[in-house]
Each structure stands twice: as structure tokens, then as C-alpha cells.
Amino acid sequence: MTIREIGARGDGLGEHGGGRVYVPLTAPGDHVRVALGERRGDGRAATLVDVLEPGPARAAAPCRHFGVCGGCALQHLDDAAYGAWKHDQVATALGRAGLGDVPVRPVVRTPPASRRRATFAASRRGGACVFGFNERQSHRVTPVPGCLVVAPAILALLGPLETLMKAILPDGAEIDVGVAVLEGGVDLLLTGGAEPGLDARERLADFAEAQDIGRVSWRRSPAFAAEPVAARRPLVARFGGVAVPVRPGAFLQASAEGEEALVGLVKAGVGPAKRIADLFAGVGTFTFPLAAGASVHAVEGDSDAHADLKAAARTLSNVAAERRDLFTDPLTEGELGRFDAVVFDPPRAGARAQAARLAVSRVPTVVGVSCDPATFARDARALVDGGYRLEGVTPVDQFLWSPHIEVVGVFRRH
């Protein structure tokens, strides 16, 4: 079959027997031989067997782990095709929401080797321990010593972490290891498995000392609070010059370059506004940069993130922090009426309830940030139907070679 295009998940789309076929690792124009698999949505999944004739968009993948590692899906596209596909994901999502006339600006792209946080997997079976990323659509783990995505500080730890996992994991154990680069050092968060015993804790503390790790923590699952194992110095994230002490596992933008791009777009969008609401504020990624020129009311539902943001804001008279579940209890049009601008940056599910309230508000400017073009387009439709004009959308690509793309859109009240 011949691959017609790349779908939203990064798989090539072909046709067989009148139905769609989803083929990973293929490019538009590729003529391929595949093995058909199980049904998937409106079609069938397939495995690439051979590229009989490469299409014009196909390129040699730069990473030796590509095709086995599940971290990247699009390294086989040439640069122009890759950039165009990311741009088209945003344009297509807007088009499906009836917003096809909205300008989609050029993609802002972050460089390779800039990811400052990543979650790896470790598995111990029969005396052998494997540390790395999960393989494509599998629970198997593959080592990635030459990963081109993560920052050098993380890449340098992969070998030592594999050795550590061999020393502390019992047979049959599987855990996730989160690695984040913060101001003050590297933060390690182990998730899953049995609670570390005395010997494992001592080895973890020794590892932290030997590798100059700032903090090591463990938690049973993401639903549990992290327990400290080694805390050698305070770790903070800095936003707009404000140091925010963050807890293990706190959400941060994937790269400093991506964060800088998003903050710049948000600040440009709100312009001279002096009273701003920052909704789904997290630990203050936008709150504190915006506070350099305005008063900011930051609203966050997660208790830990809210506590970290509130602690950092104590010395600032122009920042107020509120804990509130915006999915079930969005700000009302009356509450929104005191702001010149609103910024919202929800999780992947979007901000349906809050967008509905914004749509009937009189806020002059709204800036939406999203990691999912489809839910952004849905929420944008609600705002436009309520009388806003979506001036334009800028895609930001900080998840290189993956299907993910972030967007920033600026809305003005007519």
C-alpha cells in the first residue's frame, strides 16, 4: 500500500479493503509492505514489514534508538515535512471546530537535547536489569544511552542510574524514575515497587552524593505523596525572577526554551493589562512573569502546586493565590469582571466549564495555552460563539519528534 498522510498520533495512513490502515514509522508517499493487525477505531493497526519505495518526505532517523524506543514517532520525516505536519495538526483541529480562517503562525521549535525532565522505566527480571524508555506500544524497556532529546545533565546519568537500579531492585520489580533538572541540581523521583529498605536507602543516598544529586524521593504511586530519601540542598524553579520551591514530581514545562517561548507569547498576548487572572496556574509559570507589570490572581486546583505557588508569592503584594477546582467550580462572569485579561492553561482535557463562563464574560483579552489542539479548538469555539475574536494561534514544539504540539491563542472581545 501507499501511505497518504500522517495521522494525529504520528502513524502513517493507508487504505486496505476500503478501510483505513495505521502504519507507524511511515511517511507520506512511502510504498510499503505491512502486516495487518487488530482493529483500531475506524480501521486497523498494522506493522511495517518493508519500505518498498520511500516517499519524498522520508529521511534517515538521526537517533540510533528510533523505531524501537517509544519516545519518538517522527524522526523518519525530513525537516520540512516534520514542521509542516506539526503546523497542520493545529490548523486541522481549528478547521474541525469551524475556525479554519484563524491564522496559524509559524511553529516555534525548541532544540534537541533540551528536555529538562523525563520519566524512565527500570525492570529487573531473572537477574538482568534494563533501564531506559518503554519500547513502542509495549511494556518492554529498552536502553537509550544515545537519546537526542534529553538534556546533557540527564543523559550523563543514564549509565549510573542503570547501575544503581541493578543494585537496589529485587527480581521482578518494575519502577519509574523521574529525572528533572532544577535550579540547585537534579531531582530524582522513584515511583512504584516496594518501599526501599535500609540498604536501598543507603545506596540511594550514596548515589546522590557521588553524582551530586540535589534530591532523591520515593512514592508508592502518583496518588501518594513522595517520601524523602536524600535531600542535599533546596531545589527551586525560577519564574520571572521568583524562586519557587517545588515538590518532587511538580509539573514544569518540558524545556527552558519552551517555557521561555510560551511565557513570551502569553505576555505579548495580555499586553498592557494591569489586572490578570492566571487560571490553572500550576506553580506559577506565567503568574510570576506577568506579576512584573500587573496584579495577578492565580487559581490552581492541585493542593501541592497551589501551596508551592502561595509560598513563593508571600513576599509579593500584587500576587494572590486561590485553590479552586476550575473543572467543577469555574470563575463566574461576575468574578471575571474585575480582570483586564485572563490566561488559562489547563491539562490535556481542556477548560470546557471555564471557557463557557469566559464566553459570557466581558473580559477584554483572553489568552489560551494548551497541550492539546483538539480541546483548545473546542474551547476556542465556545469563546468565539460568545463574541470573542481569535486573532491567531502560535504552535510551540517542545516535544520534538513526538505527535504532541502546544498552542497559544489570543482572543479579543469585540
C-alpha positions as CSV (number, residue, x, y, z in Angstrom):
1,M,0.0,0.0,0.0
2,T,1.0,3.7,-0.4
3,I,0.9,6.0,2.7
4,R,-1.2,9.0,2.0
5,E,-0.6,11.2,5.1
6,I,0.4,11.1,8.8
7,G,-2.4,10.8,11.3
8,A,-2.8,12.7,14.6
9,R,-0.9,10.0,16.6
10,G,2.1,10.1,14.2
11,D,1.2,6.9,12.3
12,G,1.1,6.8,8.5
13,L,-2.4,6.3,7.0
14,G,-3.0,3.9,4.1
15,E,-6.1,2.1,2.8
16,H,-6.9,-1.6,2.5
17,G,-10.3,-3.1,1.7
18,G,-12.0,0.2,1.8
19,G,-10.8,1.0,5.4
20,R,-8.0,2.9,7.0
21,V,-4.8,1.3,8.0
22,Y,-2.5,2.9,10.6
23,V,1.2,2.1,10.0
24,P,3.8,3.5,12.4
25,L,7.2,4.7,11.1
26,T,6.0,5.5,7.6
27,A,6.0,8.8,5.7
28,P,3.7,10.2,3.0
29,G,4.4,8.7,-0.4
30,D,6.0,5.6,1.1
31,H,5.1,2.4,-0.8
32,V,5.2,-0.2,1.9
33,R,4.5,-3.8,2.8
34,V,2.7,-4.3,6.1
35,A,1.3,-7.0,8.4
36,L,-2.3,-6.2,9.3
37,G,-3.2,-6.3,13.0
38,E,-6.1,-5.7,15.3
39,R,-9.0,-3.3,14.6
40,R,-8.3,0.3,15.7
41,G,-11.2,2.8,15.7
42,D,-12.4,3.1,12.1
43,G,-9.6,1.0,10.7
44,R,-6.9,-1.5,11.5
45,A,-3.4,-1.2,13.0
46,A,-0.5,-2.6,11.1
47,T,3.2,-3.3,11.5
48,L,5.7,-2.1,8.9
49,V,7.4,-5.0,7.2
50,D,9.4,-3.3,4.4
51,V,9.6,0.1,2.7
52,L,9.4,-0.9,-1.0
53,E,9.8,2.6,-2.3
54,P,10.4,5.6,0.0
55,G,8.3,8.7,-0.4
56,P,9.8,12.2,-0.9
57,A,9.3,13.1,2.8
58,R,11.3,10.2,4.2
59,A,14.7,10.8,5.8
60,A,17.2,8.9,7.8
61,A,16.4,9.0,11.5
62,P,19.1,10.8,13.5
63,C,18.8,8.6,16.6
64,R,20.1,5.0,16.6
65,H,17.3,4.1,19.0
66,F,14.5,5.2,16.7
67,G,12.0,2.5,15.8
68,V,12.5,0.5,19.0
69,C,12.2,3.2,21.6
70,G,8.7,4.5,22.1
71,G,9.7,8.1,22.9
72,C,9.8,9.5,19.3
73,A,7.4,8.8,16.5
74,L,8.5,11.1,13.7
75,Q,12.3,11.1,13.2
76,H,11.9,9.5,9.8
77,L,10.4,12.6,8.3
78,D,12.6,15.3,6.7
79,D,12.7,18.6,8.5
80,A,10.3,20.4,6.2
81,A,7.7,17.7,6.3
82,Y,8.0,17.4,10.1
83,G,7.5,21.1,10.6
84,A,4.6,21.2,8.2
85,W,2.9,18.3,9.9
86,K,3.1,19.9,13.3
87,H,1.7,23.1,11.9
88,D,-1.1,21.2,10.1
89,Q,-2.2,19.5,13.3
90,V,-3.1,22.8,14.8
91,A,-4.7,24.1,11.6
92,T,-6.7,20.9,11.2
93,A,-8.0,21.0,14.8
94,L,-9.2,24.6,14.3
95,G,-10.8,23.7,11.0
96,R,-12.8,20.9,12.5
97,A,-14.2,23.4,15.0
98,G,-15.2,25.8,12.2
99,L,-12.2,28.1,12.8
100,G,-10.3,27.4,9.6
101,D,-9.9,31.1,8.9
102,V,-7.8,31.7,12.0
103,P,-4.2,32.5,11.2
104,V,-1.8,29.7,12.4
105,R,1.6,31.3,12.8
106,P,4.9,29.5,12.1
107,V,5.9,26.8,14.6
108,V,8.2,27.8,17.4
109,R,10.6,24.9,17.8
110,T,12.9,24.0,20.6
111,P,16.3,22.4,20.0
112,P,17.3,18.8,20.6
113,A,19.0,17.9,23.9
114,S,16.8,20.4,25.8
115,R,14.3,18.3,27.7
116,R,14.9,19.0,31.3
117,R,12.5,16.4,32.7
118,A,11.9,12.8,31.6
119,T,10.5,9.6,33.2
120,F,12.4,6.4,32.6
121,A,11.5,2.8,33.3
122,A,13.5,0.2,35.1
123,S,12.8,-3.5,35.1
124,R,14.6,-6.4,36.8
125,R,14.0,-9.9,35.5
126,G,16.0,-13.0,36.2
127,G,19.0,-11.1,37.5
128,A,19.1,-8.8,34.4
129,C,18.1,-5.1,34.8
130,V,17.1,-2.9,32.0
131,F,16.9,0.9,32.3
132,G,15.5,3.3,29.6
133,F,12.3,4.1,27.8
134,N,9.5,1.8,27.0
135,E,9.5,0.3,23.5
136,R,6.8,1.3,21.1
137,Q,3.4,0.2,22.3
138,S,5.0,-2.2,24.8
139,H,5.8,-2.6,28.5
140,R,9.3,-3.8,27.5
141,V,12.1,-1.4,28.4
142,T,14.9,-0.5,26.0
143,P,18.2,1.3,26.9
144,V,18.6,4.8,25.3
145,P,22.2,5.8,26.0
146,G,22.3,8.0,22.9
147,C,19.0,9.8,23.4
148,L,18.9,13.0,21.4
149,V,16.0,14.6,23.3
150,V,17.1,14.9,26.9
151,A,19.4,17.5,28.3
152,P,23.1,16.6,28.8
153,A,22.7,16.6,32.6
154,I,20.1,13.8,32.3
155,L,21.9,11.9,29.5
156,A,25.0,11.7,31.7
157,L,23.1,10.0,34.5
158,L,21.6,7.1,32.4
159,G,24.6,4.8,32.8
160,P,25.0,5.4,36.6
161,L,21.2,5.1,37.1
162,E,21.2,1.7,35.3
163,T,24.0,0.5,37.7
164,L,22.0,1.8,40.7
165,M,18.8,0.1,39.6
166,K,20.7,-3.2,39.3
167,A,21.9,-2.8,42.9
168,I,18.6,-1.9,44.6
169,L,15.8,-3.6,42.6
170,P,14.7,-7.1,43.7
171,D,13.9,-9.6,41.0
172,G,10.6,-8.9,39.3
173,A,10.5,-5.3,40.3
174,E,9.4,-2.5,37.9
175,I,9.6,1.2,38.7
176,D,9.6,4.6,37.0
177,V,12.4,7.0,37.6
178,G,11.6,10.7,37.1
179,V,14.6,12.9,36.4
180,A,14.2,16.7,36.4
181,V,16.9,19.4,36.2
182,L,16.1,22.3,38.6
183,E,17.9,25.3,40.0
184,G,20.1,23.7,42.7
185,G,20.6,20.3,41.0
186,V,18.9,17.2,39.7
187,D,15.7,15.8,41.3
188,L,15.1,12.1,41.2
189,L,11.7,10.6,41.9
190,L,11.2,6.8,42.1
191,T,7.6,5.7,41.6
192,G,6.4,2.2,42.3
193,G,7.7,-1.0,43.7
194,A,8.2,-1.8,47.4
195,E,9.2,0.8,49.9
196,P,13.1,1.0,49.8
197,G,14.6,-0.8,52.7
198,L,17.6,0.4,54.7
199,D,20.2,-1.0,52.3
200,A,18.4,0.6,49.3
201,R,18.1,3.9,51.1
202,E,21.8,3.9,51.9
203,R,22.7,3.1,48.3
204,L,20.4,5.9,47.1
205,A,22.0,8.4,49.5
206,D,25.5,7.3,48.4
207,F,24.4,7.7,44.7
208,A,23.1,11.2,45.4
209,E,26.5,12.1,47.0
210,A,28.6,10.6,44.2
211,Q,26.5,12.1,41.4
212,D,25.8,15.4,43.1
213,I,22.1,14.9,43.0
214,G,20.1,17.5,44.8
215,R,17.2,15.4,46.0
216,V,16.0,11.7,45.9
217,S,12.4,10.7,46.8
218,W,10.2,7.7,46.5
219,R,6.4,7.2,46.3
220,R,4.2,4.2,46.0
221,S,2.2,5.7,43.1
222,P,1.4,9.1,41.7
223,A,-1.6,9.1,44.1
224,F,0.8,9.1,47.1
225,A,3.0,11.8,48.5
226,A,6.7,11.4,47.9
227,E,8.9,10.4,50.8
228,P,12.3,12.0,51.0
229,V,15.3,9.6,50.8
230,A,18.1,12.1,50.4
231,A,17.7,15.9,50.4
232,R,21.1,17.5,49.9
233,R,20.0,21.1,49.1
234,P,16.9,23.1,48.2
235,L,15.6,22.8,44.7
236,V,13.6,25.6,43.1
237,A,12.1,26.6,39.8
238,R,12.5,30.3,38.9
239,F,9.8,32.2,37.1
240,G,10.1,35.9,36.3
241,G,13.0,36.0,38.8
242,V,10.9,34.5,41.6
243,A,12.3,31.3,43.2
244,V,9.5,28.7,43.7
245,P,10.5,25.7,45.9
246,V,8.9,22.8,44.1
247,R,8.0,19.4,45.4
248,P,9.1,16.1,43.8
249,G,7.1,15.5,40.6
250,A,5.9,19.1,40.3
251,F,4.8,19.9,36.7
252,L,7.2,22.1,34.8
253,Q,7.4,22.9,31.1
254,A,9.5,20.3,29.3
255,S,12.3,22.6,28.4
256,A,13.6,26.0,29.5
257,E,13.4,27.1,25.8
258,G,9.8,26.0,25.5
259,E,8.9,27.8,28.7
260,E,10.6,31.0,27.5
261,A,8.6,30.8,24.3
262,L,5.3,30.2,26.0
263,V,5.8,33.0,28.6
264,G,6.8,35.4,25.8
265,L,3.7,34.7,23.8
266,V,1.4,35.0,26.9
267,K,3.0,38.3,27.9
268,A,2.6,39.7,24.4
269,G,-1.0,38.5,24.3
270,V,-2.1,40.2,27.6
271,G,-0.2,43.4,26.6
272,P,-0.7,46.3,29.0
273,A,-3.3,44.6,31.1
274,K,-2.9,45.5,34.8
275,R,-5.3,43.0,36.4
276,I,-4.8,39.5,35.3
277,A,-6.3,36.1,36.3
278,D,-4.0,33.2,35.7
279,L,-6.2,30.1,35.7
280,F,-4.8,26.5,36.0
281,A,-1.7,28.4,37.3
282,G,0.3,25.4,38.4
283,V,3.4,26.6,40.4
284,G,3.4,29.9,38.7
285,T,5.0,29.5,35.3
286,F,3.0,32.5,34.0
287,T,2.0,34.1,37.3
288,F,5.3,35.5,38.3
289,P,6.5,36.8,34.9
290,L,3.1,38.5,34.5
291,A,3.4,40.0,38.0
292,A,6.4,42.1,36.9
293,G,3.9,44.5,35.4
294,A,0.4,43.7,36.8
295,S,-1.5,42.3,39.7
296,V,-2.2,38.6,39.2
297,H,-4.8,36.4,40.8
298,A,-3.5,32.8,40.4
299,V,-6.0,29.9,40.6
300,E,-4.9,26.3,40.9
301,G,-6.8,23.1,41.9
302,D,-3.9,20.9,42.9
303,S,-3.1,21.3,46.5
304,D,0.6,20.8,46.3
305,A,1.1,23.2,43.3
306,H,-1.1,25.8,45.0
307,A,0.9,25.5,48.2
308,D,4.2,26.0,46.4
309,L,2.9,28.9,44.4
310,K,1.3,30.5,47.5
311,A,4.6,30.1,49.5
312,A,6.6,31.8,46.8
313,A,4.1,34.7,46.5
314,R,4.1,35.6,50.2
315,T,6.6,38.5,49.7
316,L,4.7,39.9,46.7
317,S,1.8,42.2,47.4
318,N,0.5,42.0,43.8
319,V,0.0,38.2,43.6
320,A,-2.9,36.4,45.2
321,A,-3.2,32.6,45.2
322,E,-6.5,30.7,45.3
323,R,-7.1,27.0,45.4
324,R,-10.1,26.1,43.4
325,D,-11.2,23.2,41.1
326,L,-12.0,25.0,37.9
327,F,-13.4,21.9,36.3
328,T,-16.3,21.9,38.7
329,D,-16.3,25.4,40.1
330,P,-15.1,27.8,37.3
331,L,-14.8,31.6,37.9
332,T,-18.2,33.2,37.2
333,E,-18.8,36.1,34.8
334,G,-19.1,38.3,37.9
335,E,-15.8,37.2,39.3
336,L,-14.1,37.5,35.9
337,G,-15.4,41.1,35.5
338,R,-12.7,42.6,37.6
339,F,-9.9,41.5,35.3
340,D,-8.4,43.1,32.2
341,A,-7.1,39.8,30.9
342,V,-7.4,36.1,31.7
343,V,-4.8,33.4,30.9
344,F,-5.9,29.8,31.0
345,D,-3.5,26.8,30.7
346,P,-5.5,23.6,31.5
347,P,-4.4,20.0,31.4
348,R,-5.0,18.0,28.2
349,A,-8.7,17.7,28.9
350,G,-9.1,21.4,28.3
351,A,-11.2,24.0,30.1
352,R,-14.7,23.4,28.9
353,A,-16.5,24.7,32.0
354,Q,-14.3,27.7,32.4
355,A,-14.4,28.5,28.7
356,A,-18.2,28.6,28.9
357,R,-18.0,31.2,31.7
358,L,-15.5,33.2,29.9
359,A,-17.7,33.2,26.8
360,V,-20.4,35.2,28.6
361,S,-17.9,37.5,30.4
362,R,-16.8,40.9,29.5
363,V,-13.0,40.3,29.9
364,P,-11.3,42.3,27.1
365,T,-8.5,39.8,26.5
366,V,-8.2,36.1,26.9
367,V,-5.0,34.1,26.3
368,G,-5.4,30.3,26.0
369,V,-2.5,27.9,26.3
370,S,-3.0,24.2,25.6
371,C,-1.1,21.0,25.1
372,D,-3.9,19.5,23.0
373,P,-5.0,21.3,19.8
374,A,-8.4,19.5,19.7
375,T,-9.5,20.6,23.2
376,F,-8.1,24.0,22.6
377,A,-10.2,24.3,19.4
378,R,-13.3,23.1,21.3
379,D,-12.8,25.8,24.0
380,A,-11.9,28.4,21.3
381,R,-15.2,27.7,19.6
382,A,-17.1,28.5,22.8
383,L,-15.3,31.8,23.2
384,V,-15.8,32.8,19.5
385,D,-19.5,31.9,19.8
386,G,-19.6,34.1,22.8
387,G,-18.4,37.1,20.9
388,Y,-14.6,36.8,21.0
389,R,-12.3,37.1,18.0
390,L,-9.4,34.6,17.9
391,E,-6.6,36.8,16.5
392,G,-4.2,33.9,15.8
393,V,-2.6,30.8,17.2
394,T,1.1,30.0,17.6
395,P,2.2,26.4,17.8
396,V,5.1,25.6,20.2
397,D,7.0,22.4,19.6
398,Q,9.0,21.4,22.7
399,F,8.2,17.6,22.4
400,L,10.5,17.0,19.5
401,W,9.7,14.1,17.1
402,S,6.6,13.2,19.1
403,P,3.0,13.8,17.9
404,H,2.5,16.4,20.7
405,I,2.3,20.2,20.0
406,E,1.3,23.1,22.2
407,V,-0.6,26.2,21.2
408,V,-1.1,29.7,22.4
409,G,-4.1,31.7,21.1
410,V,-5.1,35.3,21.8
411,F,-8.8,36.3,22.0
412,R,-10.2,39.8,22.0
413,R,-13.7,40.8,23.0
414,H,-15.5,42.5,20.1
